[in-house]
Each structure stands twice: as C-alpha cells, then as structure tokens.
Amino acid sequence: MAKRKLKKKVYSIGIFILILLLVGGYFGMKYYQEYKYKQTYEYKLTEHGYTLEEAKKLVDFYKEDTDFENLLTIEKNSYILELIQEKYYINKNLSRYLDYANKNKDKSVKDVVAVVNVNCDYKYYEHDIPTDTSLGILINVNKYYTLPEDFEPIEIEDISIRYSYDGNRISKEANDAYVSMWNAANEAGFTLIVNSSYRDYQEQEDVYSSKKASLGQKEADKVAARPGHSEHQTGLSIDVFEKGNQSTATFKDSPAYTWLKENAYQYGFIERYPEDKEYLTGYSAEAWHWRYVGEEVARRMHNEGITFDEYYAYYIENQA
C-alpha cells in the first residue's frame, strides 16, 4: 500500500513538473518571441511613431540596415510613404526630398523627386560636379555637371554639307545616326539642316559672353550655357532645322519638328530641352536642339517621357 501511495505521489509530482515545464516553456517562448520582435525594424518604427501598417510598408520597401538606421534618426514623417511610391525615388536623396518638399509645399511628390534627382534643389552653377567623361555617348553636361576646358570628343568629324551648313562637326557615331535620320526625314518630305554643332570651350565662352552682353546674365543663362557647361562641347549635340524654316521662334510649330518629336528617338536622338521641362533642364525650351544618346536610351526616354537629366540620375548615377 505504501509503495502504491509513493508511486502515486511520484507520478503526481512528475505531472506537476511537466505542467510547470510546459507552462514555463510557453511563457518563455512567448517572452523570447516578444524580445525578438522588439529587435525588428517593424517594432522600432512603430515605437518611432509610425502606424503598424506604415511600418510594414517601410519594411517591405527598404532592405539595408543603414536605410532603417537613417529612418530612425529622422523625425517620423508619413510623407516618406508617398515618396517611396514614386518610380524614380532614389534612397540617398531622402533628406533632400524632405527638405525641398518642406520649402515647396505646392510641389507634387512626383516633381519633388524629379527636381531633387536632377540637382535642381541647388542653385545653378553653384554646385559643380565634374562629369564622368568615361561614359561616352551618355556623358552628362548641364548647369551642374562640368567639362574640363581641354575636353575634346573622340572621333569628331565633319558633317557633309548635304546635311549641314559648312563647318559643322560631331562625333562619328552621332554623325552616322544623323545621316540615317536625315534620309528618313527626307523620305517623309522634310529636308533637315544643321546650323550649329560641336563648339570647344573657347567658342562657347564667346557665345555666352555675347548673350550676356546683349541680354544680361540672368536672361543669358536661360538660353546659353556657360563655358564648360555646354552640351555642344561633347560633340553629341546638334541644332537642327528644316531648310526654309530656320527660325527659333516658329520651328516648334512646324511639321518637321513634329516629325522629329515622333521619330528622332528611333535614330538615337532626344530633344534635350523640351517644353514644360524648363524646371528640370534649366533652359528655355529649344525645339531645334537634339542630343545623341543611342537608340536604346532614346527609346526608353521616349517611352517613359523623361528628360536626359532624369534618365541620367536614375538609370546611370543611381546604378553606379
């Protein structure tokens, strides 16, 4: 009888211990899971002020620890959720987006991203960046990216007087593409003509000085590049009109311009300074100024409706 009681007691104690282990294990696991969750960025973001839904979206978007560490050093801002939905969002520009948006509350999220990406949140000619001359036909030159005074294009050659006024030169690749485009335009009933192309640093300095003398610096900066900032120095840009219509005032209304706008990308040329994009390019619209970037890039720009400045920021600089 005593043995049976002892056995029953031992059994009860065993059951009790098992229950304790199970309960302890359950609460221990729960505590451990809670501890682990508190180490996650989802939890830290909710503690920082974001809703759980906002935190989940941020966690789904960002991947690097440095991204989250940056978010946690910035005051909680739900505007970030709108920014990351923009196609051309670039993470390194986050603080600049927020700063620019705060100062320009009338701007759309799309414009905030575009303006900052192309550096237009900085003043023109006060944020010089030496351009990457190794990029060949994708070299970027504008009011921020500069060329050295002694830069010269590779394989620069004359444009035949059949397609251009005498004395014009561009790179061989661009010239070959222009001839193909000229022939296609000619078949469509338009005779294109180049009246300006490659200009070296000194020639651009002369052009800019002349504009500055006649218009004043503020107006000159709208229509002409300062030396070292001109696309014409790359040997990839042409000012092209139609024979019989070489007026900068009326060319944009001509059928020849319409043809270029609809077809030039197929030959690797893009309209460098389009209308309604002045706030991104820094220049008044120039229907006659076309830049060679190659067929693949020109097609993508045409399909996406973006400027070269936008393309460069997102697809070249952002990918480097």
Buried (B, 14 or more C-beta within 10 A) or exposed (E): EEEEEEEEEEEEEEEEEEEEEEEEEEEEEEEEEEEEEEEEBBBBBBEBEBEEEBBBBBBEBBEEEEBBEBBEEEEEBEEBBBBBEBEBBBBEBBEBBBBBBEEEEEBEBBBBBBBBBBBBBBEBBEEEEEBBBEEBBBBBBBBBBBBEEEBEBEEBBBBBEEBBEEEBBBBEBBBBBBBEBBEBBEEEEBBBBBBBBBBBBEBBBEBBBEBBEEBEEEEBBEBBBBBBBBBBBBBBBBBBBBEEBBEBEEBBEBEBBEBBBEBBBBBBBBBBBBEEBEEBBBBEBBBBBBBBBBBEBBBBBBEEEBBBBBBBBBBBBBEE
